[in-house]
Amino acid sequence: MKRSRLAPAKRAIIIGMDGASMELVNNMIAWGHTPNMEKLRNSGVYRSMLGVFPTLTPPGWTALSTGSWPGTHQVMDFNIRALGKALNKTVWGINTGLCQSEYIWNLVERVGGKPILVKWEMSWPPTVKTGIQVEGTGPGVSNHHQIAGYHLFVSGKWAPRPIGGQRDPETLDPSALQKIKHIDSVNIVPVDLSKWQGELPESEKPLLEVELTIQPLARGRADMNRGKTGKSKTYYALIYAMGQGGYDRIRVFRNRVGDEVVADLAVSDWSDWWLDAFVIDGSDVEGYVRMKLVTLTPNADAFELFVPQIWPRTDYTVPSEIATDIDKNVGSFLQNPARDALGQVDDDTYFELLDYHHQRLGDVATYLASENDWDVLMMETHAPDYASHFFLSQADEISGASAETIHRCREGLRRTYESVDRMIGQIVELADEDTVVLICADHGGTPNQFRAVDIEKVLEETGFIVNQKNGEIDWSKTRALSVGLVHIFINLVGREPNGTVAPEDYEETQREIIAALHAYTDPETGRHPFSLALTHEDAEMLNLHGDLVGDVVYALCPEFDGAHGKQLPSVSFGIGGQHSTFILSGAGVRKGFALERQVRVVDVAPTICYLLGLPMPENVEGGVVYEALEDPNWHLTRLAELE
């Protein structure tokens, strides 16, 4: 790699945690849950890091990976304004093709180095050319590769396990789909032995049969699925009783043939992974299947069997042969630990999968780093953000939740961060004395207090949006519309296809919208929920500029928002906050020091580049965190030594 051989560090390991606020990480360390993070923090430097606005995954990870602000890199949101189209049309933001700045891994390649990316967020479609990449799309169901999402087969006396409270919308939390059927209802019937052949399990009670049908492409985002149509595949299972106590096991078969067993389970048992073929768009795709018998009562009046995400054997890496290497030397991959099943399946099942997911991420990264040359290793977990949207919401007393719910949520946070911390401990084993290690996040997360504000209702109540009787927008009367998470666009004549506001009325309309937001009172609390409302021009102070930025940009007080998104990146609230995590340790870094000066998410890439002796990425806007370095002027020191 074309870098200074005299630089403080020769390699970098960057571990990302989506949605992990420095506030909550500090609490987890103080509560004794994350010893590996504590060790890195105590042996290096740390600070609450200022992220992007909106406090959201696409702009946050892209800023961290490029060193440039959203106004420059242009990945503004999950849902980005589609210029020239109606205001309710957007562009999906999980797409590296939208980014106008250079990624740090492409910089490493440009100077002859080798990056390895393992599930690094917001890195798909791949831009790596000489490096290695494993997956890298988005949270949960937002991926291009899975064969099928989870299946939860239930029968009889079954009920979901919701956490309660308000749920964050898909525009904020696309890691789970909300307008779908979340379970797969099945019928348990007496077995018809005439349809079966071969040896069947012996049972103290009459055998019962249940069909378990997997639907490829189920529970995936339609706009990100790997295909259009999938052919259903049915497994046949027999419920039986080994003892006198009633039904207690299930045996699963590929067909109604006794010797084609794929799983034999007692309650709480997981099967091994097995490889199977599924048909998508007329072609076979191989993927790994696993099952857990969650519930089975002695008289079989309650039944629950869980199948997690079915991930393919190939086609999710660059180069493509890396997937084959992983399959042979590590085993099945898992991108989504059933985050979208939280609240349906029990918490223990989710955390068993989460631990497997983190172990597999660690195993893959360790294998690839051991078998290949590399200069920068980057890997990410989305688990803290999953916890933010589900458990953190009511993990604080300010939520007003019951003591039982608060306890469940605190346990969810503990188990999440303990799982992440074990993975970090495994990866840090790859570091030597010449390696710099960074633990970072794109944004934070906060507990809920009041119901989140619905901006569409606010704009409708204040007369800026007018709907027809059928609920469709009346474009002839609508003056403004919310686009993405924090942007309000004026329906401007000459710019919008259905414009109603004349150009000469533009600035007055901006002032009207801002005044309406500031004056708005939440009907349940009597409080003003908007902390900020700015014109397009003034939004530059939030590092937002360009045509994709709203005519008005707004922020909410944290007590009126969900886990993250519309809150300012400087917020601390309850046991959490919106500050991103920044822990830097290793070669060239000061030891055991709490940084005092500001650190911003765009400073990450420049600081890593400076420590490695690399040039800066194109369009970089951040700076080097000199306060973190043992020798901020190491290049001058080296020159003096040479002289």
C-alpha positions in Angstrom: 0.0 0.0 0.0 1.3 3.4 -0.9 1.4 5.0 2.5 4.1 6.4 4.8 6.0 3.5 6.2 6.7 5.6 9.2 3.0 6.2 10.1 1.9 5.4 13.7 -0.3 2.5 12.6 0.0 -0.1 9.9 -3.6 -1.5 10.1 -7.0 -0.4 11.3 -9.9 -2.3 12.7 -13.2 -0.4 12.6 -16.2 -1.9 14.4 -19.5 -0.2 13.9 -22.6 -0.4 16.1 -25.7 1.0 14.6 -27.7 3.1 17.0 -25.2 2.9 19.9 -25.1 6.1 21.8 -22.0 7.0 23.8 -24.4 7.8 26.7 -25.8 4.2 26.7 -22.4 2.6 26.1 -20.9 4.5 29.1 -23.9 3.2 31.1 -23.3 -0.4 29.9 -19.6 -0.1 30.9 -20.5 1.3 34.3 -23.1 -1.5 34.9 -20.4 -4.1 34.1 -21.9 -5.5 31.0 -19.2 -4.7 28.4 -15.7 -5.5 29.7 -14.1 -5.5 26.2 -15.5 -2.0 25.4 -14.3 -0.9 28.8 -10.8 -2.2 28.2 -10.6 -0.3 24.9 -12.0 2.8 26.4 -9.5 2.7 29.3 -6.6 2.0 27.1 -7.4 4.6 24.5 -9.5 7.7 24.1 -13.3 8.3 23.9 -15.9 11.0 23.6 -19.5 11.5 22.8 -19.4 12.1 19.0 -21.6 14.5 17.1 -23.4 12.8 14.3 -25.4 13.9 11.3 -29.0 15.3 11.0 -31.3 13.6 10.6 -30.0 11.1 13.2 -30.5 8.2 10.8 -28.6 5.2 9.3 -28.1 6.1 5.6 -26.6 9.6 6.1 -24.8 8.6 9.3 -22.9 5.6 8.0 -22.2 7.3 4.7 -20.8 10.4 6.5 -18.6 8.2 8.8 -17.4 6.1 5.8 -16.5 9.2 3.6 -15.7 12.0 5.9 -18.3 14.3 4.3 -21.6 15.6 5.4 -25.0 14.6 3.9 -25.3 17.8 1.9 -22.1 16.7 0.1 -22.4 12.9 -0.1 -26.2 13.2 -0.9 -27.4 10.0 0.9 -29.9 12.0 2.9 -32.4 9.5 4.3 -34.0 6.2 3.8 -36.5 8.0 1.6 -34.9 10.8 -0.5 -36.7 13.4 -2.5 -37.2 12.3 -6.1 -36.5 15.6 -8.0 -38.9 16.4 -10.8 -41.6 14.0 -9.6 -44.6 14.5 -7.3 -43.7 15.4 -3.7 -44.9 12.0 -2.4 -42.4 10.1 -4.7 -39.0 9.2 -3.1 -35.8 7.4 -3.9 -34.7 4.5 -1.7 -31.5 5.5 0.1 -29.8 2.2 0.7 -27.7 2.5 -2.5 -24.0 3.3 -2.8 -24.8 4.6 -6.3 -26.3 7.7 -4.8 -23.1 8.7 -2.9 -21.1 11.5 -4.3 -18.1 11.1 -2.1 -15.2 8.6 -1.9 -15.6 5.7 0.6 -12.6 5.0 2.8 -12.3 1.5 1.5 -12.1 2.8 -2.0 -9.4 5.2 -0.9 -7.4 2.3 0.6 -7.7 0.5 -2.7 -6.7 3.6 -4.7 -3.4 3.6 -2.9 -2.8 -0.1 -3.3 -4.2 -1.4 0.0 -6.6 -4.2 0.8 -9.9 -3.5 2.7 -12.1 -6.3 4.2 -15.8 -5.4 4.8 -18.0 -7.7 6.8 -21.6 -6.6 6.8 -20.5 -2.9 6.8 -23.7 -0.9 6.7 -24.6 1.2 3.6 -21.9 -0.4 1.4 -24.1 -2.2 -1.2 -24.1 -2.4 -4.2 -20.4 -3.1 -3.7 -17.8 -0.5 -4.8 -14.8 -2.6 -3.7 -12.6 -3.6 -6.6 -9.5 -5.3 -5.1 -10.7 -5.9 -1.6 -13.2 -8.3 0.0 -16.8 -7.6 0.9 -19.4 -9.7 2.8 -23.0 -8.4 2.5 -23.4 -4.8 3.5 -26.9 -3.6 2.6 -29.1 -2.4 5.5 -31.0 -3.3 8.7 -32.9 -6.5 9.0 -35.2 -7.2 6.1 -33.5 -4.5 4.0 -31.2 -6.8 2.0 -30.9 -8.1 -1.5 -29.9 -11.7 -0.8 -32.1 -13.6 1.6 -34.1 -16.5 0.2 -36.8 -16.0 2.8 -37.4 -14.1 6.0 -38.4 -15.8 9.2 -41.4 -18.1 9.5 -43.3 -18.6 12.8 -45.6 -21.6 12.6 -48.3 -21.4 15.3 -51.4 -23.3 16.2 -53.9 -23.3 19.1 -53.4 -21.2 22.2 -50.7 -18.8 21.0 -50.3 -15.1 21.6 -47.6 -12.5 20.6 -45.3 -11.0 23.1 -45.5 -7.2 22.4 -43.5 -4.7 24.5 -46.3 -2.2 24.4 -46.1 1.5 23.7 -45.9 3.3 20.3 -44.1 1.6 17.5 -41.6 3.5 15.3 -42.8 3.8 11.6 -41.0 2.0 8.8 -39.7 5.3 7.5 -37.6 5.4 10.6 -37.2 1.7 11.3 -37.1 -0.4 8.1 -35.6 -3.3 9.8 -39.1 -4.8 10.2 -42.1 -4.8 8.1 -45.4 -3.7 9.7 -48.1 -4.2 7.1 -47.7 -7.9 6.8 -49.0 -11.1 8.5 -46.4 -11.8 11.2 -47.2 -15.5 11.8 -47.8 -18.7 9.8 -50.9 -20.4 11.1 -51.0 -24.2 10.7 -53.4 -27.0 11.4 -52.5 -30.0 13.6 -54.4 -33.1 12.5 -54.4 -36.8 13.2 -51.8 -38.5 10.9 -53.1 -40.4 7.9 -50.6 -43.3 7.9 -51.6 -44.4 4.4 -49.8 -41.3 3.1 -46.6 -42.1 4.9 -43.9 -44.7 4.3 -40.8 -45.8 6.1 -40.1 -45.9 9.8 -42.0 -43.3 11.9 -41.4 -42.3 15.5 -42.9 -44.4 18.3 -45.4 -42.5 20.3 -47.3 -43.0 23.5 -50.2 -41.0 22.0 -51.6 -41.0 18.5 -49.3 -39.3 16.0 -50.3 -35.9 14.9 -49.2 -34.2 11.6 -48.5 -30.6 10.7 -47.4 -29.1 7.4 -44.7 -26.4 7.5 -44.7 -24.4 4.3 -41.8 -22.1 3.6 -42.5 -19.3 1.1 -39.4 -17.9 -0.6 -39.2 -14.1 -0.6 -41.5 -13.9 2.4 -41.0 -11.1 4.8 -38.5 -9.2 2.7 -38.7 -5.7 1.3 -40.4 -6.0 -2.1 -38.0 -3.4 -3.6 -35.0 -5.2 -2.4 -35.9 -8.9 -2.8 -33.6 -11.1 -4.9 -36.5 -12.1 -7.2 -40.2 -11.6 -8.0 -41.8 -15.0 -7.3 -40.9 -17.9 -5.1 -42.2 -21.5 -5.2 -43.5 -22.6 -1.8 -41.7 -25.6 -0.2 -43.5 -27.8 2.4 -41.9 -29.9 5.1 -44.0 -32.5 6.9 -43.8 -33.0 10.6 -45.1 -35.5 13.1 -45.8 -34.6 16.7 -45.3 -37.4 19.1 -45.0 -38.4 22.8 -42.0 -40.2 24.0 -43.4 -40.7 27.5 -46.7 -40.8 29.4 -46.7 -37.1 30.0 -48.1 -36.2 26.6 -46.8 -34.7 23.4 -43.2 -33.5 23.8 -41.4 -33.8 20.5 -41.6 -33.1 16.8 -39.9 -34.8 13.9 -39.6 -32.9 10.6 -39.2 -34.6 7.2 -38.5 -33.4 3.7 -41.4 -35.6 2.5 -43.8 -38.1 4.0 -41.0 -40.6 4.1 -39.6 -41.8 7.5 -35.9 -41.8 6.5 -35.9 -38.2 5.2 -35.6 -36.6 8.6 -34.2 -33.0 8.8 -34.9 -32.3 12.5 -36.1 -34.0 15.7 -36.7 -31.6 18.5 -37.9 -31.3 22.1 -39.2 -28.0 23.4 -36.4 -25.3 23.3 -34.3 -27.4 21.0 -32.7 -26.0 17.9 -31.9 -28.2 14.9 -28.6 -28.1 13.1 -28.5 -26.0 9.9 -29.2 -28.0 6.8 -28.8 -27.1 3.1 -31.8 -27.1 0.9 -32.9 -25.9 -2.5 -35.6 -23.3 -3.1 -37.1 -22.1 -6.4 -37.1 -18.4 -7.1 -38.0 -17.0 -10.5 -37.8 -20.6 -11.9 -34.3 -21.3 -10.7 -32.9 -23.3 -7.8 -31.2 -21.4 -5.0 -29.4 -23.2 -2.2 -29.8 -21.9 1.3 -29.5 -22.9 5.0 -32.5 -23.8 7.1 -32.8 -24.2 10.9 -35.8 -24.8 13.2 -36.6 -24.4 16.9 -39.5 -25.9 18.7 -40.5 -23.0 20.9 -43.8 -24.3 22.4 -45.6 -27.7 22.5 -48.1 -28.5 25.2 -48.8 -32.1 26.3 -52.2 -32.2 24.5 -50.8 -30.2 21.5 -53.3 -27.4 22.0 -50.5 -24.8 21.8 -47.8 -25.2 19.2 -45.0 -22.8 18.1 -42.1 -23.6 15.7 -39.6 -20.9 14.5 -37.6 -20.8 11.3 -35.1 -17.9 11.1 -34.0 -16.1 7.9 -32.9 -18.5 5.2 -29.7 -17.2 3.8 -28.1 -18.3 0.5 -25.0 -20.4 0.2 -23.5 -18.0 -2.4 -24.0 -14.7 -4.1 -23.6 -12.3 -1.2 -19.8 -11.5 -1.4 -17.2 -9.8 -3.6 -15.4 -11.6 -5.0 -18.1 -14.2 -5.4 -15.8 -17.1 -4.4 -15.4 -15.7 -0.9 -18.9 -17.0 -0.2 -17.8 -20.5 -1.1 -14.7 -20.1 1.2 -17.0 -19.0 4.0 -19.3 -21.9 3.4 -16.4 -24.5 3.5 -14.4 -23.0 6.3 -16.8 -21.2 8.6 -20.4 -22.3 7.8 -23.7 -20.8 7.2 -24.0 -17.0 7.3 -26.9 -15.1 9.0 -27.6 -11.5 8.2 -30.7 -10.9 10.2 -31.0 -12.4 13.7 -34.9 -12.2 13.5 -35.1 -8.6 14.6 -38.4 -8.4 12.7 -39.8 -11.2 14.8 -39.2 -9.4 18.1 -42.6 -9.1 19.9 -43.8 -12.2 18.1 -41.3 -14.9 19.1 -40.0 -15.0 22.7 -37.0 -12.9 23.7 -34.8 -16.0 24.5 -35.1 -17.3 20.9 -34.1 -13.9 19.5 -31.1 -13.6 21.7 -30.0 -17.2 20.9 -30.0 -16.1 17.2 -28.3 -12.8 18.0 -25.5 -14.6 19.8 -25.1 -16.9 16.8 -25.2 -13.9 14.4 -22.4 -12.1 16.3 -20.4 -15.3 16.6 -20.7 -15.8 12.9 -19.7 -12.2 12.1 -16.7 -12.7 14.3 -15.8 -16.0 12.8 -16.1 -14.7 9.2 -14.0 -11.6 10.0 -11.4 -13.7 11.8 -11.2 -16.3 9.0 -10.9 -13.7 6.2 -8.3 -11.6 8.1 -6.3 -14.8 8.8 -6.3 -16.0 5.2 -5.9 -12.7 3.3 -3.7 -9.6 3.2 -5.5 -6.6 4.6 -4.9 -3.1 5.7 -8.4 -2.0 7.0 -11.0 -4.4 8.5 -14.5 -3.0 8.8 -17.5 -4.8 10.3 -20.8 -3.7 11.7 -23.6 -4.9 13.9 -27.1 -3.5 13.8 -28.1 -5.0 17.1 -28.0 -1.9 19.3 -30.4 -0.2 16.9 -32.7 -3.2 17.0 -32.6 -2.8 20.8 -33.3 0.9 20.5 -36.4 0.4 18.5 -37.8 -2.4 20.7 -36.2 -2.5 24.2 -34.8 1.0 24.8 -38.2 2.6 24.2 -39.5 1.6 27.7 -36.2 0.8 29.5 -36.3 4.1 31.4 -38.8 5.2 34.1 -39.6 8.3 32.1 -41.5 6.0 29.7 -44.1 5.5 32.3 -44.1 1.7 31.7 -44.7 -0.9 34.3 -41.9 -2.2 36.5 -42.2 -5.6 34.7 -41.9 -4.0 31.3 -39.0 -1.8 32.3 -37.2 -4.9 33.7 -37.8 -6.8 30.4 -36.5 -3.9 28.4 -33.4 -3.4 30.6 -32.7 -7.1 30.3 -33.0 -6.8 26.5 -30.5 -4.0 26.5 -28.1 -5.9 28.7 -28.2 -9.0 26.6 -27.8 -7.0 23.4 -24.7 -5.2 24.5 -23.2 -8.2 26.2 -23.5 -10.1 22.8 -22.0 -7.2 20.9 -19.2 -7.0 23.4 -18.3 -10.6 23.1 -18.0 -10.1 19.3 -15.8 -7.1 19.9 -13.5 -9.1 22.1 -13.1 -11.8 19.4 -12.2 -9.2 16.7 -9.8 -7.3 18.8 -7.7 -10.5 19.1 -6.7 -9.7 15.5 -5.0 -6.4 16.6 -1.2 -6.3 17.2 0.8 -3.4 18.5 0.8 -1.7 15.1 -3.1 -1.8 14.8 -5.4 1.0 15.6 -8.9 0.0 16.8 -12.0 2.1 16.5 -15.5 1.4 18.0 -18.0 3.8 16.5 -21.7 4.4 15.8 -23.7 6.3 13.2 -26.3 7.8 15.7 -27.7 7.1 19.1 -31.0 6.1 20.6 -33.3 7.4 23.4 -36.2 6.0 25.4 -39.7 7.2 24.7 -41.7 9.5 26.9 -44.6 10.9 24.9 -46.3 9.8 21.7 -44.2 10.7 18.7 -45.5 13.6 16.6 -47.0 12.8 13.3 -45.8 15.5 11.0 -48.4 14.7 8.3 -51.2 15.3 10.8 -49.6 18.5 11.9 -49.4 19.8 8.3 -52.9 18.7 7.7 -54.3 20.4 10.8 -52.5 23.6 10.0 -53.9 23.6 6.4 -50.7 22.9 4.4 -51.9 19.4 3.3 -55.4 18.9 2.0 -56.7 15.4 1.4 -59.7 14.3 -0.6 -62.5 12.2 0.9 -60.8 9.0 -0.3 -57.6 10.0 1.6 -55.6 10.9 -1.5 -53.7 14.2 -1.6 -55.6 17.1 -3.1 -52.7 18.6 -5.1 -54.8 21.6 -6.2 -55.0 22.7 -2.5 -51.9 21.3 -0.9 -49.2 23.8 -0.3 -46.5 21.7 1.4 -45.6 18.1 2.1 -43.2 16.2 4.4 -40.6 14.2 2.5 -38.3 11.8 4.2 -37.8 12.3 7.9 -37.2 16.0 8.6 -37.8 17.8 5.3 -40.8 19.8 4.3 -41.1 20.8 0.6 -43.3 23.6 -0.6 -45.5 22.6 -3.6 -43.9 25.3 -5.7 -45.2 26.3 -9.2 -42.6 25.7 -11.8 -40.6 23.2 -9.7 -43.3 20.6 -8.8 -45.6 18.9 -11.3 -48.6 19.9 -9.3 -47.4 23.2 -7.9 -49.8 25.6 -6.1 -47.5 28.1 -4.4 -46.3 30.9 -6.7 -42.6 31.7 -6.6 -43.2 35.2 -5.2 -45.0 33.6 -2.2 -42.2 31.1 -1.5 -40.5 32.9 1.4 -43.8 33.9 3.0 -44.8 30.2 2.9 -41.5 29.2 4.5 -42.2 31.7 7.3 -45.8 30.4 7.7 -44.7 26.8 8.0 -42.0 27.7 10.6 -44.4 29.8 12.6 -47.0 26.9 12.5 -44.4 24.4 13.8 -43.2 26.6 16.6 -46.8 27.4 17.6 -48.0 23.8 17.5 -49.1 22.4 20.8 -49.3 18.7 21.5 -52.9 18.0 22.5 -52.0 15.3 25.0 -49.3 17.2 26.9 -49.9 20.8 26.1 -46.2 21.2 25.2 -44.5 22.4 22.1 -42.8 19.4 20.5 -40.7 21.2 17.8 -37.2 22.2 19.0 -36.1 23.7 15.7 -37.5 24.8 12.4 -35.2 26.3 9.7 -35.4 27.6 6.2 -33.6 25.7 3.4 -30.9 28.4 3.5 -30.4 28.2 7.3 -30.3 24.4 7.2 -26.7 24.7 6.1 -25.9 25.1 9.8 -26.9 21.5 10.1 -24.6 20.6 7.2 -27.6 20.2 4.9 -27.5 21.9 1.6 -28.5 21.3 -2.0 -31.7 20.4 -3.9 -32.5 17.4 -1.8 -32.9 19.5 1.4 -36.4 20.7 2.3 -37.6 24.2 2.0 -38.1 23.9 5.7 -36.1 21.5 7.9 -37.3 20.7 11.5 -36.3 18.8 14.6 -38.3 17.4 17.5 -37.6 17.4 21.2 -36.4 13.9 22.2 -39.5 13.3 24.4 -41.7 13.5 21.2 -39.6 11.3 19.0 -38.9 7.6 18.7 -35.5 6.0 19.2 -33.8 8.4 16.9 -34.2 10.3 13.6 -35.8 13.7 14.2 -33.8 14.5 17.3 -30.8 16.7 17.1 -27.5 14.8 17.2 -26.5 16.7 20.4 -29.3 15.3 22.6 -28.9 13.4 25.8 -32.1 11.9 27.2 -32.8 9.4 30.0 -30.3 6.5 29.9 -29.5 7.2 26.2 -28.8 10.0 23.8 -28.1 10.8 20.2 -24.4 11.2 20.5 -22.6 8.5 18.5 -20.0 6.2 20.2 -16.3 7.0 19.6 -13.7 4.8 21.3 -10.2 4.8 19.7 -7.4 2.7 20.9 -4.1 1.2 19.8 -1.2 2.3 17.7 -0.6 6.1 17.8 -3.4 6.8 20.2 -3.2 8.4 23.7 -3.9 6.1 26.6 -6.8 6.4 29.0 -7.9 9.8 28.1 -11.4 11.4 27.9 -11.3 13.8 25.0 -12.5 17.3 25.8 -12.8 18.9 22.3 -15.5 18.1 19.9 -15.5 14.9 17.7 -17.8 14.7 14.7 -18.8 11.7 12.7 -17.0 13.1 9.6 -13.8 13.2 11.6 -13.5 9.4 11.7 -12.3 8.7 8.1 -9.7 11.6 8.2 -8.3 10.4 11.6 -7.9 6.8 10.5 -6.3 8.0 7.3 -3.9 10.2 9.2 -2.9 7.4 11.6 -2.3 5.1 8.6 -0.3 7.7 6.7 -2.9 7.8 3.8 -4.2 10.7 1.8 -7.6 12.0 2.5 -10.8 10.7 0.7 -12.1 12.9 -2.1 -14.7 15.4 -0.9 -13.6 15.0 2.7 -15.0 17.7 5.0 -14.0 16.3 8.4 -10.7 16.9 10.2 -8.2 14.8 12.2 -9.0 14.4 15.9 -5.5 15.6 16.9 -6.4 15.6 20.6 -6.6 11.8 20.4 -3.1 11.2 19.1 0.1 10.6 21.0 2.0 12.7 18.4 -0.3 15.0 16.5 2.6 16.1 14.3 4.1 12.6 13.7 5.0 13.4 10.1 7.1 16.4 11.2 8.6 14.3 14.0 9.6 11.6 11.4 11.1 14.2 9.1 13.2 15.6 11.9 14.4 12.1 12.8 15.4 11.5 9.2 17.3 14.8 9.1 
